[in-house]
Amino acid sequence: MQIDESRDGGGLWINTYEPGCIEIDGIAYRQPVCLNGSQVLPLTHHRVADLTAADFQAALSTPLRPEVVLIGCGERQIFLHPRISAALAEAGIGVESMSTAAACRTYMILRSEGRRVWAWLWP
């Protein structure tokens, strides 16, 4: 079976990931970033553990809310505080934390399916 990659013209695409660097649409990022569907935003938190429910307010208040939020925690998976997961679940938004490599792969699969997915990624 032949499988061809099909990309729509919009959105953000992760080209490569290696520990310490994520390449998004041809630009290398070495700091934590948020992909919110249309832009790459720098994150002020240096650790996943520093995230709070308030950090996800934009995801909850935008008309084009994400279906899923992915948290790429670096080399190892770190679970979010239950308040964050509860706030997103109450709004009907799924949230998954995983290694950054897994989050990048999952992001690309969901994007290629046309799903609205946001990602918080720590290289």
N, C-alpha and C positions, 0 to 999 in steps of 0.2 A: 504494500500500500504506500502510495506517495503521500507525504504530508508536506504541505507548503505553508510557510509562515505568512500570515495575513495581518497587516497592521493598518489600522485606520490612520487618517492624517493627523488627528488630534491626540492630545494626551502626552504623557511622559513615558519614555521607554528606558529601561535599564540595559545598558550595553554590556557592562562587565562588573563583576564584583571580585575583589580579593581583600583579605583582611587589611584594614586601614584605608581602603579606597573604593568608592562606588562611582562608576561612570554612568551618568544619566544624560541622554541625548548628546553624547560626545564631550561632556564636561566632567572632569574628575572632581569628586568631593572627598575631602579627608576629614570633614567634621560631620557631626550628626545633622541629618536633614529630614524634612517632612515633605513628602510628595502628596499634594492635595488634589490631584487630578489635573490641574492646569499649571502649577508652578512648583518649583523647588524652593522651600523656605528653610533657612538655617534654624536649628534648634538651640535654645539657650542652655538646655540641660546637658550636662556632661555625662550623666548616668541615667539609665532607664529608671532606676529606683527613685529618682527625683520627680518623675511625672506625677501630676495631680489631675483630678477630674476637670479642673478649670482649663487645663491645657487642651482639652478636647471640645471646648465650647464652640469653636468655629465649625467643627464637624457637625455639631448638633443644631447650629443656627442657620446654616446655608440651605437654600432651596434644593440644591443638588447634593444632598447629603450622601455620604458614602454608604454602600451596603455593608462593607467590611473595612475594618481598620487593622492593618498588620503592624506589629511591633518587631523590628529586627534588632535584637539585643546584643549584637556582636558575635563573639565566638560561642557563647553559651546562652541558653534560654533562661530568662528571668521572668517570673510571673508578676503581673501588674497587681496593684492594690485592688482588693475586691470592690471598693467604692467606684473605681474607674470602670471596671467591667460591668457593674450593676447599672451605672448611669448610661453607658452606651447600650446595654441590652434593653433598658427601659425605653430608649428612643428607637429601638428596632435596628440597631447597628451591631453587627457581629464584630468581635475583637479576638485576635489571636496573637500570642507572643511566641517567638521562635528565634533561632539563630538568624543573623542577617543574611547568610547565604540562602537559607530556606525561605526567608521573607522575600528576597529578590526573585527567586524562582516562582513562588506563589503569586507575587504581584504580577509578573509577566503573564502567567497563565490566566489569571482573572482579567487582566486588561485585554488580552487577546480574545477573550469571550465577550468583551464589551461591557464588563461589570464596572460599577463605580467603586473603586478601591483607593484608599489612602494608605500611605505607609510612613511610619516613623522609623528611620534607619540609623543605627550607630555602626560606623565602619569598624 
